[in-house]
Structures are given as structure tokens and as C-alpha cells.
Amino acid sequence: MIRNRKISRGRTADGSPNPIDVYVGARVKMRRTLLGMSQEKLGEAIGLTFQQVQKYERGMNRISASRLFDMSKVLEVPISFFFEEMDEQVAELSPRKLAGASELAEEPVLFDYDPMTKKETLELVRCYYMIPDRRLAKKIFELIKTMAYPVGEEPEDDDETE
């Protein structure tokens, strides 16, 4: 009976944290680090101690929906960010699957992928705005645009990068 309770609470059969909780915690840590925010600052912003943030980041404690909502606001990402790029093997270990629940009667609605929530994109934008010489930044921007679009397919030039 205790084993089923652990599974229903999201843990694996051996009692270890669910890989999805570990993955979400790692995404919290990645985004917090990318912003240069300490565990203490994140904890203060959402009313927790840094120790609790540590437990969330390691997946030892599960993050509730309301807490995940707060974290998404403080870390300035959509909630979906915490689940993006999740390996299919990890997704297969959801509490629903561990409990042996059946599949949905109809397919879920899929949402468009937003590349603006990827770590690489966020890091690139952060680095771009750290370039002190704005003329050089503009030249780098133009170089990337040139590399991204085949000749003759370049989008209209806009001055939003200045």
C-alpha cells in the first residue's frame, strides 16, 4: 500500500524523485542561473527559503502549480518553458503512466513551438545586449540575419535592434 502511495504522489517505484520533477527543477535552475539570480533571491521573490529552492531544483520536492506559476513570473518565462525539450523517456515516467492510467480518448491539442523560450535563444539575446558598442552589436545582428536567410529572402529591415 505504501508503494502505491509513493507512485500516486509522483515518486518512482523505488521511492526516488520522479524524473519529470528532476527535469523541471533543472530547468528552474538553468533559467535562474541564466538570469544571474541566486537561490536566495528566487526564494525571497516567491516566499521560500533558499533551501526549499534547492530541493525544488534537485527534484526532491515537487513544485505545485501555483508555485510554478510564481516561478514563471519571477523568472520571466512561460510555464511551458519548464517542460520544453524533455526527453521522451523522461515523459514516459509521469505519475499517470507509473500508475498505469489509460491513454486519452482523443488526441490533445498541440501548441506551436516558441523558439524564444529555448536556453540558447535566451543566452544569445542576453549576450547581444551585453555588447557595449551598439554599432558593433548592430553589425553582428546584420551578419546573423545574412547567414539565416538565403539571398533574396531577407525580411524587411527594421530598426528595433538599436
N, C-alpha and C positions, 0 to 999 in steps of 0.2 A: 504493500500500500504506500509506503514511503517513497518507493521508486517512482510510482505513478505520479505522486505529488510533485516530485522533482521535475519530472518531464512536463507536467502541466504548468509548472512555474517557469518553464523555458530552459531548464538545465538538460544536459545530455544524460544518458543512462548511467554514466559513471559519476554523475554529480558535478562535473566541471561546467564552467560557464558556456552558454550557447555560443557557437561561433559567430552567429549574427550579432549578438551583443558585443562580442570582442571586436568585430569589424566596425560596428557603429562607433564604439569607443575610440578605435584607432582613427576614424575619420574626424571625430571631435578633436582629438589631439593634433592631427595634421593641420586642421583649419586654425586651431588656437595658436599653434606654433607659427604657421604662415603669417598670422596677424601680429606676431611678436608679443602675444599675451601670455602672462603667467597663469598657472593653475589657480593661484590665489586670486588674481584679478577676475578670472572667469567665475570662480566660486562666489566672490563678492557680488558680481553682477547678477547672479541668479539665486543668491541667498543660501549658499552652501560653503562648507569648509573646503580647503584645497585637498584634504584627504578624501572627501567624497568625490571630488572631481577626479582624483587619481583612480578611485575604484571604478568610476564610470569609464574612464579612458582604457582601463585594462579589461573591461567587460565583467569584472567581478560582481558589480551591481548593475541591474537592468535600468535603463533610462525610461521613465514614464513618458507618455505622450505629451503631457503638459510641460515637463522638464525639457524634452526635446524641442518643443515649440519655443521655449525661452532661449535655449541654446542657439537655435537657428537665428533668432533675432539678434542676440548678442554677437554671434559670430558672422552675422550678415550673409547667410546662405539660406536657400530654401530647404525645407525639411528633406526633400528628396536627395540633397547632397550627401546625407549620411548613409545612403543606400546605393549610391552610384558605383558602377564598376565592380559590384560584388560578384565574386566568382560563383558559378552555378552550383559547385559542390557545397559552398557555404549556405547558399539559399535553400538547398535541399535539406538542411538541418534545422529548419524553422520549427518552433514548438508544435505547430499544426501537423507538420509532416512526422515529427517524432511521436506524436500521439496517435498516428495512423488515421488521421481525418481524411475523408474522401475529397476528390477534386471538385471544383466548382461546376455547376450545371452549365454555365455559359462562360465564354472567354471574357476576361477582364478587359476594360478599355485601356489601351496603351497610350501613353503620353509622349509627345515629341521630346527627343533628347536635346538638352541645352548644353552646348559646349562651354558656355560661360561659367558653369559650375565645376569644371574639371580643375584639379590641382594645378596642372601645367598652365592652364589659361590664367588662373588667378596669380600664379607666381610670375608669369610673363608680364601681366599688367602692372603688378606691384613693382617689378624691376624697371619697367618702362618709365613709370612716374618717379622713380628714384634718380633718373639721369638728370644731373643738374643743368646741363646745357640743353635747353629746349630746342634749339636749332638742330643739334645733333640727334635728339630724340625724334624730331620730325623726319630727318633723313633716314633713320633706322626704320621708322614706320613706313616710309615710301619704299624702302628696299624690301621689306616683308610683303607689302602689297604687290610689288612687282613679281616676287617669287611665287606668290599664292595664285595669281590669276594669269592664265595664258594670254599672250599678246592679242589685243583686240577685245578682250573680255573683261577688262578692268572696270570696276564700278565707278560711278561718278565721284569726282573728287569732292570731299567735304573738309571743312576746316575745324572739325570737332576735336582734333588732337592737339591743338595749340593751347 
